């Protein structure tokens, strides 16, 4: 098959993805396996630790600066998640959630949005119903196989290693709101010769 026909078949899919990215107004995320590497670390004294990626955090802040609503929707219930949500000023932090789709419908309704205007990134089977219902579904590179089969976009980056930032950058670029596309905010680095 000529290379050009392979490229031509991909263009409609890319065009649909671009249209979808432009509609997004609410960016919702699972936590474990998306914002973290899915590991749970415990000390001898019972302390729990999670590692969050600062670049994912910057992606969330850039989405907020562009006017998108951000949300965390997780089955877990920890002070760490609450603290991360507070640090990033995420307006919607929902923990201990058994029905993520119902929660996302409630959040979308609160802001008068349809599910078509919602992006959700999840990584495991408890995210499937939500991923199938939203306008843009995505997963980290290391998601479980059943999730990888249903999402519209599978990140190149793994959970906790920049997957959220990758998706944020795509949305911002599609909406022409990315700092790298704004001459007012982007300043080229002057190289010493």
Steps between C-alpha positions, in 0.01 A plus 500: 500500500644843410602709799275787390182289524592400857542869590174595329307244707637654820406859416125467575580342837742781582245758392235343727746497791585866440129593499452304823799668666360844411167426677655410837410728793543259793813288554448220752756249624524181696792516746673166559657380176435833327651773717713239677689193382231279662740409780401531863787547736474431873751558777548282806308759702202476262557822306382491139684672217414574140724656237346770282664640186557877506460523122152349532434770760611771258272355233207528742593861582523584127154353441363712785667813363331427166163493676440125521353347815713227656385208712636200688266200523640203689388194694776555755455732796827647628634823643771488232244539219325781684833676553598461133162636394538799732855571382387504136178688586288233335140610564348152484664233717280193546636209705349168601299495177345168405310628194735734315259554212222622731746733671624635167140558385439695819814713451417566134144599595628739765684691225222457238717277285415186305713187526620576144689794649677279755841336471575215739827313540489167681703182512304207641175306474315721750542785247346319201141627527622858535748469214224371271268791585715813474588713200871423524627181662869447562734268688866488594726273294505241779124468550337158523424343158121533527535876549746532212240343270227759570679834527521752219854602595771290661786709630861425421586576862423274795292588804691725738756566229337775296184347348280778640735768367504332158120510480484855639748618235287339226185674619670836539664478158170405334328792668792731410543578870840343554769736632737378229253633243468842661764759411415695816595218738772316313849642500769321300813402687798709404789269430857599584738470206 
